[in-house]
């Protein structure tokens, strides 16, 4: 579920007298994008727990269907999901679900998307077309998303507006540059998608002006 409060067990340790503790709000965020764009890296960079990864070695059987152009050095692929957790504030915890990037695993996306507040679509400007499917998926389902351009070493840098035009994004969709390897950079991306998703949710609840 997108919104919730952490549950408390009835037989947990007794608390000392004092102000009642407020359980943090928990939100589900997806991290999507093409094959080899850095989804597993981003989840691992920010997760405060040991991330759950479902990576397998690329096989010869998968080579005809897995496009490794531009990421020839990649030897593994996510076959189900990546999972991590980060506390943005004392009262706000994000659960991160990294989606598989290849077409043959897209049947998992509907399951992972259930209850998600929003999503990060990672993009690589050398293979920008690889994120088209993720952008289209979230647009069609009305899920708030942000596009984060992962700035790989040696890749040409492009302004956010250039990427926006190339992806034909709606004006309200944020586009940011990031380094998925850096915790602080990845954390800013996640904070940005939460702010964007909550702002959209507020706008949808407010009545249109007469």
ZIPESUL-V265157 format. One record per backbone hydrogen bond with DSSP energy under -1.0 kcal/mol. NH is the residue of the N-H (numbers start at 1). CO is the residue of the C=O. E is the energy in kcal/mol with one decimal. If there is no record, write none. Layout:
# ZIPESUL-V265157
nh->{NH,NH}
co->{CO,CO}
e->{E,E}
This chain:
# ZIPESUL-V265157
nh->{6,12,25,26,27,29,30,31,32,37,42,43,44,45,46,47,48,52,56,58,65,66,71,74,77,79,82,83,84,86,88,89,92,93,94,95,96,97,98,99,105,106,108,109,112,113,116,117,118,119,120,121,122,123,127,130,131,132,135,136,137,138,139,140,141,143,146,147,148,149,150,151,152,155,163,164,165,166,167,169,173,176,178,182,186,187,188,189,190,191,192,193,194,195,196,197,198,199,200,201,202,203,204,205,206}
co->{24,9,91,4,93,95,118,97,120,34,38,39,40,41,42,43,85,83,77,75,62,62,68,71,56,54,98,52,96,94,92,92,89,25,86,27,84,29,82,31,102,103,105,106,108,109,113,28,28,144,30,146,32,148,124,127,128,129,131,132,133,134,135,136,137,138,119,174,121,176,123,178,150,152,159,160,161,162,163,164,170,147,149,179,182,183,184,185,186,187,188,189,190,191,192,193,194,195,196,197,198,199,200,201,202}
e->{-1.1,-1.2,-2.6,-2.3,-2.4,-2.7,-2.1,-2.5,-3.4,-1.4,-2.4,-2.3,-2.2,-2.0,-1.4,-1.9,-3.2,-2.3,-2.5,-2.9,-1.2,-2.2,-2.0,-2.0,-2.4,-2.6,-1.6,-2.5,-1.8,-2.2,-1.5,-1.6,-1.7,-3.1,-3.2,-3.1,-2.9,-2.3,-2.6,-2.5,-1.8,-1.8,-1.8,-1.5,-2.2,-2.5,-2.0,-2.5,-1.0,-1.7,-2.8,-3.1,-3.0,-2.3,-2.0,-2.1,-1.8,-1.2,-2.3,-2.7,-2.3,-2.2,-2.2,-2.4,-1.4,-2.0,-1.9,-2.5,-2.3,-3.1,-2.7,-3.0,-1.3,-1.8,-1.8,-2.6,-2.3,-2.1,-2.1,-1.8,-1.7,-2.5,-2.7,-1.9,-2.7,-2.7,-1.8,-1.6,-2.0,-2.5,-2.2,-2.0,-1.9,-2.3,-2.4,-2.6,-2.6,-2.1,-2.2,-2.2,-2.3,-2.2,-2.1,-1.4,-1.7}
